[in-house]
Amino acid sequence: MSVILVFLLVIVGFAGWWLSHQRLMAKPWLEQGVIGDIIGPEGSTLPTAKIGLGVFLAVVGCLFALFTSAYFMRMALSDWQALPLPRVLWFNTSVLVLSSIALHCASVAARRGQIDTVRLGLATAGLTALVFLIGQLVAWRELTADGYLLTANPANSFFYLITGMHGLHILGGLVALSRTTAGAWNGTPPERLRLSVELCAMYWHFLLFVWLAIFALLAGWAATFIEICRQLLT
């Protein structure tokens, strides 16, 4: 239960930081300038799309929080045998970080109207995401070759379940990213392209955060951290 609360607090903190950057607390009657500059060329389309994605990410975050809580409860039983962490996961983590950085650069370039940089960032993010998924499959293949099969132990099942669920979300993100990338080459209006790139970047940053939490969980760092917190609180 404590794991869920910690995870939800992190999500709430992330949501609060994001909302603070969306002008939801702005006072337009105190601002100077043309009304169109305050509202924006597309009215409430941009904040509505981002809020919708934020709600979806909150649901996804709760899902992974439940997986994490179940993981901690199950590992306390005697039949739990932790499997070794494949070294390729370190490489996969660095690739996903690079993918998130590339999308951040594309988002900044979209706001500045630098279409060539946007295209480069989107292409880099897509390619590195594909490399990440391939690396995850390599990790699965290494574990199965060493005898760590899906049903051999509860730890194995959780590993395949959590990493597989995260991979499915990456795969779903690639669909949206491919559409945004196609739009960058096909002359999508700047405001619409900017929104699409920002949504992809937001989604990617969230999945990077989730993966870092999963990586810490599988490596055993999360359990150590929680144990230290319990000792400090008692």
Residue frames as a rotation matrix with the C-alpha (Angstrom) as fourth column:
MET 1
0.565 0.825 0.000 0.00
0.825 -0.565 0.000 0.00
0.000 0.000 -1.000 0.00
SER 2
0.421 -0.489 -0.764 2.85
0.187 -0.778 0.600 2.38
-0.887 -0.396 -0.236 0.82
VAL 3
-0.622 -0.663 0.417 4.33
0.508 0.064 0.859 1.77
-0.596 0.746 0.297 -2.62
ILE 4
-0.042 0.711 0.702 1.09
0.967 -0.147 0.206 2.87
0.249 0.688 -0.682 -4.30
LEU 5
0.788 0.372 -0.491 0.95
0.532 -0.812 0.239 6.01
-0.310 -0.449 -0.838 -2.17
VAL 6
-0.052 -0.896 -0.442 4.54
0.179 -0.444 0.878 6.94
-0.983 -0.033 0.183 -3.00
PHE 7
-0.680 -0.195 0.707 3.96
0.692 0.149 0.706 6.35
-0.242 0.970 0.034 -6.71
LEU 8
0.282 0.883 0.375 0.74
0.927 -0.351 0.131 8.36
0.247 0.311 -0.918 -6.69
LEU 9
0.618 -0.132 -0.775 2.44
0.365 -0.825 0.432 11.21
-0.696 -0.549 -0.462 -4.84
VAL 10
-0.527 -0.850 -0.014 5.09
0.300 -0.202 0.932 11.32
-0.795 0.487 0.361 -7.54
ILE 11
-0.456 0.448 0.769 2.39
0.874 0.064 0.481 11.38
0.166 0.892 -0.421 -10.24
VAL 12
0.647 0.723 -0.242 0.52
0.760 -0.637 0.128 14.17
-0.062 -0.266 -0.962 -8.43
GLY 13
0.219 -0.662 -0.717 3.75
0.224 -0.681 0.697 16.13
-0.950 -0.313 -0.001 -8.15
PHE 14
-0.762 -0.473 0.443 4.44
0.491 0.024 0.871 15.66
-0.423 0.881 0.214 -11.84
ALA 15
-0.043 0.844 0.534 0.88
0.957 -0.119 0.265 16.69
0.287 0.523 -0.803 -12.69
GLY 16
0.672 0.276 -0.687 1.16
0.567 -0.789 0.238 19.79
-0.476 -0.550 -0.686 -10.50
TRP 17
-0.311 -0.863 -0.399 4.38
0.187 -0.467 0.865 20.81
-0.932 0.194 0.306 -12.19
TRP 18
-0.729 0.053 0.682 2.83
0.683 0.131 0.719 20.27
-0.051 0.990 -0.131 -15.61
LEU 19
0.323 0.939 0.116 -0.35
0.935 -0.335 0.115 22.21
0.147 0.071 -0.987 -14.78
SER 20
0.378 -0.229 -0.897 1.73
0.423 -0.819 0.387 25.12
-0.824 -0.526 -0.213 -13.53
HIS 21
-0.696 -0.694 -0.187 3.13
0.091 -0.343 0.935 25.44
-0.713 0.633 0.302 -17.04
GLN 22
-0.588 0.527 0.614 -0.25
0.808 0.340 0.482 25.36
0.045 0.779 -0.626 -18.81
ARG 23
-0.917 0.164 0.364 -1.49
-0.123 -0.984 0.132 28.85
0.380 0.076 0.922 -17.86
LEU 24
-0.158 0.911 -0.381 -4.44
0.623 0.391 0.678 27.35
0.766 -0.130 -0.629 -15.98
MET 25
0.145 0.154 -0.977 -3.73
0.946 -0.312 0.091 29.72
-0.291 -0.938 -0.191 -13.09
ALA 26
-0.806 -0.479 0.348 -3.21
0.576 -0.772 0.269 32.73
0.139 0.417 0.898 -15.33
LYS 27
-0.001 0.769 -0.639 -5.30
0.579 -0.521 -0.627 35.91
-0.816 -0.370 -0.445 -14.90
PRO 28
-0.315 -0.181 0.932 -5.99
0.947 -0.130 0.295 37.11
0.067 0.975 0.212 -18.44
TRP 29
0.709 0.648 0.278 -7.82
0.623 -0.761 0.182 40.24
0.329 0.044 -0.943 -17.22
LEU 30
0.738 -0.523 -0.426 -4.51
0.047 -0.591 0.805 41.41
-0.673 -0.614 -0.412 -15.74
GLU 31
-0.215 -0.841 0.497 -2.49
0.640 0.263 0.722 40.71
-0.738 0.473 0.481 -18.88
GLN 32
0.138 0.155 -0.978 -1.90
-0.476 -0.856 -0.202 43.15
-0.869 0.493 -0.044 -21.69
GLY 33
-0.879 -0.476 -0.017 -2.08
-0.212 0.359 0.909 42.40
-0.426 0.803 -0.417 -25.36
VAL 34
-0.403 0.732 -0.548 -4.54
-0.826 -0.034 0.562 41.19
0.393 0.680 0.619 -27.95
ILE 35
0.276 0.614 0.740 -7.17
-0.843 0.524 -0.119 38.73
-0.461 -0.591 0.662 -26.78
GLY 36
0.888 0.072 -0.454 -6.16
-0.355 0.736 -0.576 36.32
0.293 0.673 0.679 -29.52
ASP 37
-0.080 -0.991 -0.109 -2.63
-0.513 0.134 -0.848 36.24
0.854 -0.012 -0.519 -28.10
ILE 38
-0.445 -0.043 0.895 -3.96
-0.887 0.163 -0.433 35.11
-0.127 -0.986 -0.111 -24.73
ILE 39
0.502 0.747 0.436 -6.44
-0.642 0.660 -0.391 32.55
-0.579 -0.084 0.811 -25.93
GLY 40
-0.528 -0.725 0.442 -4.30
-0.143 0.589 0.795 31.21
-0.837 0.356 -0.415 -28.73
PRO 41
-0.660 0.204 -0.723 -5.08
-0.750 -0.236 0.618 30.50
-0.045 0.950 0.309 -32.37
GLU 42
-0.588 0.423 -0.689 -6.88
-0.064 0.825 0.561 27.25
0.806 0.374 -0.458 -31.60
GLY 43
0.327 0.779 0.536 -8.82
-0.621 -0.251 0.743 28.31
0.713 -0.575 0.401 -28.53
SER 44
0.298 -0.123 0.947 -8.86
-0.898 0.299 0.321 25.57
-0.322 -0.946 -0.021 -25.90
THR 45
0.839 0.062 -0.541 -7.76
-0.347 0.826 -0.444 22.78
0.420 0.560 0.714 -28.24
LEU 46
-0.069 -0.978 -0.197 -4.19
-0.294 0.208 -0.933 22.65
0.953 -0.007 -0.302 -26.96
PRO 47
-0.600 -0.183 0.779 -4.93
-0.794 0.016 -0.608 22.55
0.098 -0.983 -0.155 -23.21
THR 48
0.474 0.840 0.264 -7.80
-0.846 0.517 -0.128 20.13
-0.244 -0.163 0.956 -23.75
ALA 49
0.666 -0.291 -0.687 -5.55
-0.273 0.762 -0.587 17.69
0.694 0.579 0.428 -25.63
LYS 50
-0.421 -0.906 0.046 -2.87
-0.339 0.110 -0.934 17.91
0.841 -0.409 -0.353 -22.98
ILE 51
-0.325 0.386 0.863 -5.32
-0.935 0.009 -0.356 17.50
-0.145 -0.922 0.358 -20.13
GLY 52
0.752 0.623 -0.214 -6.77
-0.656 0.739 -0.152 14.44
0.064 0.255 0.965 -21.86
LEU 53
0.300 -0.736 -0.606 -3.31
-0.092 0.610 -0.787 12.93
0.949 0.292 0.115 -22.21
GLY 54
-0.570 -0.525 0.633 -2.55
-0.632 -0.213 -0.745 13.82
0.526 -0.824 -0.210 -18.61
VAL 55
0.229 0.742 0.629 -5.62
-0.943 0.329 -0.045 11.93
-0.240 -0.583 0.776 -17.40
PHE 56
0.841 0.049 -0.539 -4.63
-0.305 0.866 -0.396 8.92
0.448 0.497 0.744 -19.51
LEU 57
-0.121 -0.975 -0.186 -1.10
-0.172 0.205 -0.964 8.97
0.978 -0.085 -0.192 -18.11
ALA 58
-0.368 0.062 0.928 -2.48
-0.921 -0.158 -0.355 9.16
0.125 -0.985 0.115 -14.58
VAL 59
0.720 0.675 0.162 -4.48
-0.680 0.732 -0.026 5.99
-0.136 -0.092 0.986 -15.24
VAL 60
0.616 -0.575 -0.538 -1.42
-0.043 0.658 -0.752 4.28
0.786 0.487 0.380 -16.70
GLY 61
-0.384 -0.787 0.483 0.60
-0.539 -0.234 -0.809 5.38
0.750 -0.571 -0.334 -13.70
CYS 62
0.078 0.510 0.857 -1.95
-0.976 0.214 -0.039 3.85
-0.203 -0.833 0.514 -11.34
LEU 63
0.901 0.246 -0.357 -1.78
-0.357 0.889 -0.286 0.61
0.247 0.385 0.889 -13.33
PHE 64
0.153 -0.930 -0.335 1.99
0.027 0.343 -0.939 0.37
0.988 0.135 0.077 -12.94
ALA 65
-0.385 -0.222 0.896 1.65
-0.833 -0.334 -0.441 1.35
0.396 -0.916 -0.056 -9.27
LEU 66
0.603 0.670 0.433 -0.65
-0.777 0.617 0.128 -1.65
-0.181 -0.414 0.892 -8.76
PHE 67
0.755 -0.422 -0.502 1.86
0.011 0.773 -0.634 -3.91
0.656 0.473 0.588 -10.53
THR 68
-0.249 -0.921 0.299 4.60
-0.312 -0.216 -0.925 -2.56
0.917 -0.324 -0.234 -8.29
SER 69
-0.080 0.311 0.947 2.56
-0.996 -0.057 -0.065 -3.11
0.034 -0.949 0.314 -5.14
ALA 70
0.902 0.432 -0.008 1.75
-0.432 0.901 -0.042 -6.68
-0.011 0.042 0.999 -6.21
TYR 71
0.395 -0.850 -0.349 5.44
-0.056 0.357 -0.933 -7.23
0.917 0.387 0.093 -6.97
PHE 72
-0.457 -0.599 0.658 6.48
-0.659 -0.269 -0.702 -6.23
0.598 -0.754 -0.271 -3.44
MET 73
0.236 0.622 0.747 3.75
-0.945 0.327 0.026 -8.31
-0.227 -0.712 0.665 -1.80
ARG 74
0.939 0.160 -0.303 4.58
-0.265 0.901 -0.344 -11.39
0.218 0.403 0.889 -3.88
MET 75
0.174 -0.963 -0.207 8.33
-0.213 0.168 -0.963 -11.20
0.962 0.211 -0.176 -3.35
ALA 76
-0.152 -0.187 0.971 7.80
-0.968 -0.170 -0.184 -11.53
0.199 -0.968 -0.155 0.41
LEU 77
0.822 0.508 0.258 6.75
-0.546 0.832 0.098 -15.18
-0.165 -0.222 0.961 -0.02
SER 78
0.255 -0.792 0.554 9.21
-0.365 0.452 0.814 -18.04
-0.895 -0.410 -0.174 0.31
ASP 79
0.347 -0.090 0.934 8.97
0.661 0.729 -0.176 -19.33
-0.665 0.679 0.312 -3.27
TRP 80
0.979 0.006 -0.203 10.21
-0.116 -0.803 -0.584 -16.07
-0.166 0.595 -0.786 -4.77
GLN 81
0.206 -0.946 0.250 13.51
0.701 0.321 0.637 -16.44
-0.683 0.044 0.729 -6.64
ALA 82
0.599 0.013 -0.801 14.76
-0.292 -0.928 -0.233 -13.18
-0.746 0.373 -0.552 -8.13
LEU 83
0.703 -0.350 0.619 16.19
0.697 0.510 -0.504 -13.53
-0.140 0.786 0.603 -11.61
PRO 84
-0.281 -0.895 -0.347 19.44
0.700 -0.439 0.564 -11.85
-0.657 -0.084 0.750 -12.70
LEU 85
0.580 0.457 -0.675 19.20
-0.028 -0.816 -0.577 -8.49
-0.814 0.354 -0.461 -14.41
PRO 86
0.495 -0.399 0.772 20.31
0.859 0.357 -0.367 -8.77
-0.129 0.844 0.520 -18.06
ARG 87
-0.345 -0.740 -0.577 23.13
0.587 -0.650 0.482 -6.35
-0.732 -0.173 0.659 -18.84
VAL 88
-0.666 0.113 0.737 21.39
0.679 -0.316 0.662 -5.27
0.308 0.942 0.134 -22.03
LEU 89
0.430 0.881 -0.198 18.84
0.883 -0.364 0.296 -3.45
0.189 -0.303 -0.934 -19.87
TRP 90
0.050 -0.508 -0.860 21.51
0.498 -0.734 0.462 -0.86
-0.866 -0.451 0.216 -19.05
PHE 91
-0.905 -0.378 0.195 21.95
0.328 -0.328 0.886 -0.21
-0.271 0.866 0.421 -22.75
ASN 92
-0.273 0.893 0.359 18.19
0.832 0.031 0.554 -0.12
0.483 0.450 -0.751 -23.27
THR 93
0.419 0.410 -0.810 17.83
0.820 -0.555 0.143 2.44
-0.391 -0.724 -0.569 -20.50
SER 94
-0.407 -0.656 -0.635 20.42
0.249 -0.749 0.614 4.75
-0.879 0.092 0.468 -22.05
VAL 95
-0.871 0.139 0.472 18.71
0.474 -0.020 0.881 4.40
0.132 0.990 -0.048 -25.45
LEU 96
0.131 0.991 -0.024 15.33
0.937 -0.116 0.330 5.35
0.324 -0.066 -0.944 -23.98
VAL 97
0.206 -0.160 -0.965 16.90
0.563 -0.787 0.251 8.38
-0.800 -0.595 -0.072 -22.28
LEU 98
-0.823 -0.557 -0.109 18.32
0.195 -0.458 0.867 9.42
-0.533 0.693 0.486 -25.66
SER 99
-0.533 0.713 0.455 14.89
0.745 0.141 0.652 8.97
0.401 0.686 -0.607 -27.23
SER 100
0.433 0.706 -0.560 13.30
0.889 -0.438 0.135 11.22
-0.150 -0.556 -0.817 -24.62
ILE 101
-0.171 -0.590 -0.790 16.02
0.318 -0.791 0.522 13.86
-0.933 -0.162 0.322 -25.09
ALA 102
-0.905 -0.164 0.393 15.50
0.413 -0.110 0.904 13.78
-0.105 0.980 0.168 -28.86
LEU 103
-0.058 0.966 0.251 11.76
0.888 -0.065 0.456 14.43
0.457 0.249 -0.854 -28.42
HIS 104
0.387 0.125 -0.914 12.46
0.688 -0.699 0.195 17.24
-0.614 -0.704 -0.356 -26.00
CYS 105
-0.631 -0.687 -0.360 14.73
0.205 -0.595 0.777 18.85
-0.748 0.417 0.517 -28.59
ALA 106
-0.728 0.442 0.524 12.04
0.611 0.071 0.789 18.37
0.311 0.894 -0.321 -31.23
SER 107
0.309 0.884 -0.352 9.48
0.950 -0.269 0.159 20.04
0.046 -0.383 -0.923 -28.95
VAL 108
0.075 -0.375 -0.924 11.74
0.381 -0.846 0.374 23.05
-0.922 -0.380 0.079 -28.39
ALA 109
-0.888 -0.453 0.085 12.45
0.220 -0.254 0.942 23.26
-0.405 0.855 0.325 -32.12
ALA 110
-0.331 0.852 0.404 8.71
0.890 0.140 0.434 23.12
0.313 0.504 -0.805 -32.89
ARG 111
0.491 0.500 -0.713 8.10
0.742 -0.669 0.042 26.12
-0.455 -0.550 -0.700 -30.67
ARG 112
-0.123 -0.646 -0.753 10.86
-0.008 -0.758 0.652 27.99
-0.992 0.086 0.088 -32.52
GLY 113
0.758 0.527 -0.383 9.64
-0.380 -0.120 -0.917 26.96
-0.530 0.841 0.109 -35.95
GLN 114
-0.254 -0.918 -0.303 12.81
-0.912 0.123 0.392 25.01
-0.322 0.376 -0.869 -36.79
ILE 115
0.683 0.720 -0.123 11.25
-0.714 0.622 -0.320 22.32
-0.154 0.306 0.939 -38.95
ASP 116
0.276 -0.647 -0.711 14.52
-0.453 0.565 -0.690 20.60
0.848 0.513 -0.137 -39.91
THR 117
-0.746 -0.545 0.383 15.44
-0.562 0.208 -0.800 20.11
0.357 -0.812 -0.462 -36.25
VAL 118
0.023 0.848 0.530 11.92
-0.894 0.254 -0.368 18.87
-0.447 -0.465 0.764 -35.55
ARG 119
0.736 0.248 -0.630 12.25
-0.588 0.696 -0.413 16.24
0.336 0.674 0.657 -38.25
LEU 120
-0.208 -0.905 -0.371 15.66
-0.382 0.425 -0.821 15.17
0.900 -0.029 -0.434 -36.98
GLY 121
-0.678 -0.031 0.734 14.42
-0.735 0.049 -0.677 14.91
-0.015 -0.998 -0.056 -33.40
LEU 122
0.371 0.904 0.212 11.34
-0.856 0.422 -0.300 12.91
-0.361 -0.070 0.930 -34.36
ALA 123
0.602 -0.203 -0.773 13.33
-0.458 0.705 -0.541 10.51
0.654 0.679 0.332 -36.53
THR 124
-0.513 -0.858 0.020 15.93
-0.450 0.248 -0.858 10.02
0.731 -0.449 -0.514 -33.80
ALA 125
-0.414 0.442 0.796 13.26
-0.860 0.095 -0.500 9.40
-0.297 -0.892 0.341 -31.18
GLY 126
0.654 0.731 -0.197 11.52
-0.751 0.595 -0.284 6.84
-0.091 0.334 0.938 -33.37
LEU 127
0.334 -0.609 -0.720 14.69
-0.352 0.628 -0.694 4.94
0.874 0.485 -0.004 -34.25
THR 128
-0.702 -0.637 0.317 15.96
-0.506 0.134 -0.852 4.84
0.500 -0.759 -0.417 -30.67
ALA 129
-0.044 0.768 0.639 12.54
-0.927 0.207 -0.312 3.67
-0.372 -0.606 0.703 -29.45
LEU 130
0.772 0.270 -0.575 12.70
-0.532 0.770 -0.352 0.80
0.348 0.578 0.739 -31.93
VAL 131
-0.195 -0.919 -0.342 16.20
-0.301 0.388 -0.871 -0.04
0.934 -0.067 -0.352 -30.69
PHE 132
-0.561 0.056 0.826 14.82
-0.828 -0.045 -0.559 -0.05
0.006 -0.997 0.072 -27.13
LEU 133
0.506 0.837 0.210 12.09
-0.817 0.543 -0.195 -2.53
-0.277 -0.073 0.958 -28.05
ILE 134
0.572 -0.391 -0.721 14.58
-0.307 0.713 -0.630 -4.76
0.760 0.582 0.288 -29.86
GLY 135
-0.523 -0.820 0.233 16.83
-0.486 0.062 -0.872 -4.62
0.701 -0.569 -0.431 -26.80
GLN 136
-0.156 0.555 0.817 13.93
-0.946 0.154 -0.285 -5.69
-0.284 -0.818 0.501 -24.59
LEU 137
0.838 0.441 -0.322 13.33
-0.532 0.790 -0.303 -8.69
0.121 0.426 0.897 -26.84
VAL 138
0.076 -0.904 -0.420 17.04
-0.287 0.384 -0.878 -9.52
0.955 0.187 -0.230 -26.60
ALA 139
-0.592 -0.251 0.766 16.77
-0.784 -0.042 -0.620 -9.44
0.188 -0.967 -0.172 -22.80
TRP 140
0.419 0.820 0.390 13.78
-0.840 0.513 -0.177 -11.78
-0.345 -0.254 0.904 -22.93
ARG 141
0.754 -0.154 -0.639 15.65
-0.342 0.738 -0.582 -14.15
0.561 0.657 0.504 -25.24
GLU 142
-0.339 -0.939 0.053 18.69
-0.484 0.126 -0.866 -14.20
0.807 -0.319 -0.497 -22.96
LEU 143
-0.403 0.239 0.883 16.59
-0.894 0.102 -0.436 -15.04
-0.194 -0.966 0.173 -19.93
THR 144
0.699 0.712 0.063 14.62
-0.672 0.684 -0.285 -17.79
-0.246 0.156 0.957 -21.65
ALA 145
0.462 -0.620 -0.634 17.86
-0.341 0.536 -0.772 -19.28
0.819 0.573 0.036 -23.02
ASP 146
-0.628 -0.726 0.280 19.21
-0.502 0.104 -0.858 -19.41
0.594 -0.680 -0.430 -19.46
GLY 147
-0.646 0.410 -0.644 16.08
0.515 0.856 0.028 -21.22
0.563 -0.314 -0.765 -18.26
TYR 148
-0.840 0.388 -0.379 14.19
0.122 -0.546 -0.829 -18.31
-0.528 -0.743 0.411 -16.74
LEU 149
-0.742 0.612 0.275 10.86
0.478 0.194 0.857 -19.17
0.471 0.767 -0.436 -18.34
LEU 150
-0.425 0.642 0.638 7.59
-0.403 -0.765 0.502 -17.33
0.810 -0.044 0.584 -17.84
THR 151
0.596 0.801 0.057 5.95
-0.470 0.290 0.834 -19.91
0.651 -0.524 0.550 -15.57
ALA 152
-0.013 -0.679 -0.734 9.09
0.358 0.682 -0.637 -21.19
0.934 -0.271 0.234 -13.83
ASN 153
-0.533 -0.201 -0.822 8.84
0.846 -0.160 -0.509 -18.72
-0.030 -0.966 0.255 -10.95
PRO 154
0.542 0.808 -0.232 6.63
0.803 -0.580 -0.141 -15.79
-0.248 -0.109 -0.963 -9.88
ALA 155
0.091 -0.596 -0.798 9.60
0.078 -0.794 0.602 -13.42
-0.993 -0.117 -0.026 -10.23
ASN 156
-0.838 -0.386 0.386 9.95
0.365 0.131 0.922 -14.43
-0.407 0.913 0.031 -13.87
SER 157
-0.102 0.899 0.425 6.25
0.991 0.056 0.120 -13.86
0.084 0.434 -0.897 -14.52
PHE 158
0.620 0.316 -0.719 6.37
0.494 -0.869 0.044 -10.38
-0.610 -0.382 -0.694 -13.04
PHE 159
-0.380 -0.836 -0.396 9.45
0.081 -0.457 0.886 -9.49
-0.921 0.305 0.241 -15.06
TYR 160
-0.831 0.076 0.550 7.83
0.553 0.204 0.808 -10.46
-0.051 0.976 -0.212 -18.36
LEU 161
0.178 0.984 0.000 4.50
0.984 -0.178 -0.001 -8.89
-0.001 0.000 -1.000 -17.37
ILE 162
0.499 0.026 -0.866 5.85
0.371 -0.910 0.186 -5.50
-0.783 -0.414 -0.464 -16.31
THR 163
-0.539 -0.762 -0.359 8.44
-0.065 -0.387 0.920 -5.12
-0.840 0.519 0.159 -19.08
GLY 164
-0.696 0.350 0.627 5.94
0.717 0.385 0.580 -6.39
-0.038 0.854 -0.519 -21.65
MET 165
0.409 0.889 -0.208 3.27
0.881 -0.444 -0.165 -3.91
-0.239 -0.116 -0.964 -20.53
HIS 166
0.223 -0.418 -0.881 5.77
0.021 -0.901 0.433 -1.07
-0.975 -0.115 -0.192 -20.73
GLY 167
-0.801 -0.565 0.199 6.86
0.164 0.114 0.980 -2.24
-0.576 0.817 0.001 -24.17
LEU 168
-0.221 0.814 0.537 3.26
0.975 0.198 0.101 -2.22
-0.024 0.546 -0.838 -25.38
HIS 169
0.654 0.436 -0.618 2.91
0.483 -0.869 -0.102 1.40
-0.582 -0.232 -0.779 -24.30
ILE 170
-0.301 -0.813 -0.498 6.12
-0.151 -0.475 0.867 2.25
-0.941 0.336 0.020 -26.17
LEU 171
-0.779 0.043 0.626 4.72
0.571 0.462 0.679 0.49
-0.261 0.886 -0.384 -29.22
GLY 172
0.297 0.951 0.085 1.48
0.941 -0.277 -0.194 2.45
-0.161 0.138 -0.977 -28.97
GLY 173
0.437 -0.219 -0.872 3.47
0.098 -0.952 0.289 5.65
-0.894 -0.212 -0.395 -28.66
LEU 174
-0.668 -0.733 0.130 5.37
0.158 0.030 0.987 4.77
-0.727 0.680 0.096 -31.82
VAL 175
-0.184 0.693 0.697 2.08
0.981 0.179 0.081 4.78
-0.068 0.698 -0.713 -33.73
ALA 176
0.803 0.486 -0.345 1.37
0.499 -0.865 -0.056 8.36
-0.326 -0.127 -0.937 -32.66
LEU 177
0.126 -0.855 -0.504 5.00
-0.062 -0.514 0.856 9.32
-0.990 -0.077 -0.118 -33.20
SER 178
-0.616 -0.337 0.712 4.97
0.618 0.354 0.702 7.93
-0.489 0.872 -0.009 -36.74
ARG 179
0.338 0.812 0.476 1.89
0.939 -0.328 -0.107 10.02
0.069 0.483 -0.873 -37.57
THR 180
0.782 -0.116 -0.612 3.54
0.134 -0.928 0.347 13.12
-0.609 -0.353 -0.710 -36.14
THR 181
-0.283 -0.959 0.005 6.72
0.111 -0.028 0.993 12.40
-0.953 0.282 0.114 -38.08
ALA 182
-0.354 0.244 0.903 4.76
0.923 0.250 0.294 11.96
-0.154 0.937 -0.313 -41.29
GLY 183
0.724 0.690 -0.018 3.04
0.685 -0.722 -0.098 15.27
-0.081 0.059 -0.995 -40.65
ALA 184
0.375 -0.671 -0.640 6.39
0.040 -0.678 0.734 17.00
-0.926 -0.301 -0.227 -40.19
TRP 185
-0.703 -0.659 0.267 7.33
0.251 0.121 0.960 15.94
-0.666 0.742 0.080 -43.72
ASN 186
-0.409 0.633 0.657 3.91
0.908 0.208 0.364 16.54
0.094 0.745 -0.660 -45.27
GLY 187
-0.769 -0.006 0.639 3.47
0.156 -0.972 0.179 20.18
0.620 0.237 0.748 -44.33
THR 188
0.083 0.781 -0.619 1.22
0.939 0.147 0.311 19.97
0.334 -0.607 -0.721 -41.26
PRO 189
0.557 0.176 0.811 0.30
0.051 -0.983 0.178 23.49
0.829 -0.058 -0.557 -40.01
PRO 190
-0.409 -0.893 0.187 2.90
-0.135 -0.144 -0.980 24.74
0.902 -0.427 -0.062 -37.47
GLU 191
-0.286 0.345 0.894 0.49
-0.941 -0.279 -0.193 25.02
0.183 -0.896 0.404 -34.52
ARG 192
0.787 0.616 -0.045 -0.92
-0.605 0.784 0.141 21.56
0.122 -0.084 0.989 -35.08
LEU 193
0.404 -0.733 -0.547 2.57
0.133 0.639 -0.758 20.08
0.905 0.233 0.356 -35.51
ARG 194
-0.492 -0.597 0.633 3.75
-0.499 -0.402 -0.768 21.81
0.713 -0.694 -0.100 -32.37
LEU 195
0.199 0.666 0.719 0.88
-0.980 0.149 0.133 20.33
-0.019 -0.731 0.682 -30.37
SER 196
0.894 0.153 -0.421 1.52
-0.237 0.959 -0.155 16.84
0.380 0.239 0.893 -31.73
VAL 197
0.019 -0.974 -0.226 5.23
0.080 0.227 -0.971 17.02
0.997 0.001 0.082 -30.93
GLU 198
-0.469 -0.169 0.867 4.56
-0.757 -0.429 -0.493 18.31
0.455 -0.887 0.073 -27.41
LEU 199
0.575 0.738 0.353 2.08
-0.818 0.523 0.238 15.51
-0.009 -0.426 0.905 -26.76
CYS 200
0.732 -0.384 -0.562 4.58
0.075 0.866 -0.494 12.91
0.677 0.319 0.663 -27.96
ALA 201
-0.326 -0.910 0.257 7.30
-0.167 -0.212 -0.963 14.43
0.930 -0.357 -0.083 -25.81
MET 202
-0.122 0.383 0.916 5.03
-0.975 -0.217 -0.039 14.44
0.184 -0.898 0.400 -22.77
TYR 203
0.872 0.484 -0.078 4.13
-0.475 0.873 0.111 10.80
0.122 -0.060 0.991 -23.33
TRP 204
0.454 -0.778 -0.434 7.77
0.160 0.551 -0.819 9.80
0.876 0.302 0.375 -23.86
HIS 205
-0.422 -0.609 0.672 9.00
-0.545 -0.422 -0.725 11.58
0.725 -0.672 -0.153 -20.73
PHE 206
0.296 0.619 0.727 6.36
-0.954 0.228 0.194 9.77
-0.046 -0.751 0.658 -18.71
LEU 207
0.951 0.063 -0.304 7.32
-0.124 0.975 -0.184 6.37
0.284 0.212 0.935 -20.13
LEU 208
-0.006 -0.999 -0.041 10.97
-0.043 0.041 -0.998 7.12
0.999 -0.004 -0.043 -19.38
PHE 209
-0.321 -0.051 0.946 10.04
-0.891 -0.322 -0.319 7.89
0.321 -0.945 0.058 -15.77
VAL 210
0.707 0.644 0.293 8.02
-0.701 0.695 0.161 4.66
-0.100 -0.319 0.943 -15.56
TRP 211
0.721 -0.479 -0.501 10.89
0.066 0.768 -0.637 2.65
0.690 0.426 0.585 -17.03
LEU 212
-0.319 -0.863 0.391 13.40
-0.392 -0.256 -0.884 4.12
0.863 -0.435 -0.256 -14.57
ALA 213
-0.002 0.410 0.912 11.06
-0.997 0.067 -0.033 3.08
-0.074 -0.910 0.409 -11.75
ILE 214
0.929 0.340 -0.144 10.72
-0.360 0.921 -0.150 -0.41
0.082 0.191 0.978 -13.27
PHE 215
0.330 -0.894 -0.302 14.48
-0.041 0.306 -0.951 -0.69
0.943 0.326 0.064 -13.69
ALA 216
-0.441 -0.457 0.772 15.04
-0.748 -0.288 -0.598 0.28
0.496 -0.842 -0.214 -10.06
LEU 217
0.428 0.703 0.568 12.38
-0.883 0.460 0.096 -2.24
-0.193 -0.542 0.818 -9.03
LEU 218
0.936 -0.045 -0.349 13.90
-0.112 0.903 -0.414 -5.11
0.334 0.427 0.840 -10.99
ALA 219
0.043 -0.999 -0.017 17.43
-0.097 0.013 -0.995 -4.25
0.994 0.045 -0.096 -9.84
GLY 220
0.151 0.087 -0.985 16.34
0.858 0.484 0.174 -4.35
0.491 -0.871 -0.002 -6.20
TRP 221
-0.819 -0.517 0.249 17.06
0.357 -0.799 -0.484 -0.68
0.450 -0.308 0.839 -5.52
ALA 222
-0.183 0.835 0.519 13.41
-0.412 -0.544 0.731 0.18
0.893 -0.080 0.444 -4.87
ALA 223
0.623 0.406 -0.669 13.12
0.347 0.623 0.701 -2.44
0.702 -0.668 0.248 -2.12
THR 224
-0.257 -0.814 -0.521 16.29
0.920 -0.041 -0.390 -1.12
0.296 -0.580 0.759 -0.51
PHE 225
-0.776 -0.001 0.630 15.03
0.010 -1.000 0.010 2.46
0.630 0.014 0.776 -0.69
ILE 226
0.245 0.955 0.168 11.67
-0.322 -0.084 0.943 1.58
0.914 -0.285 0.287 0.88
GLU 227
0.466 -0.140 -0.873 13.39
0.714 0.642 0.279 -0.37
0.522 -0.754 0.399 3.64
ILE 228
-0.677 -0.733 -0.059 15.57
0.658 -0.568 -0.494 2.64
0.328 -0.374 0.868 4.44
CYS 229
-0.499 0.573 0.650 12.48
-0.338 -0.820 0.463 4.87
0.798 0.011 0.602 4.52
ARG 230
0.545 0.722 -0.427 10.73
0.086 0.458 0.885 2.48
0.834 -0.519 0.188 6.90
GLN 231
0.045 -0.621 -0.783 13.74
0.940 0.292 -0.177 2.50
0.338 -0.728 0.597 9.22
LEU 232
-0.849 -0.375 0.372 13.81
0.286 -0.918 -0.273 6.28
0.444 -0.125 0.887 9.21
LEU 233
-0.187 0.882 0.432 10.10
-0.445 -0.468 0.764 6.50
0.876 -0.049 0.480 10.01
THR 234
0.633 0.424 -0.648 10.23
0.288 0.647 0.706 3.97
0.718 -0.634 0.287 12.86
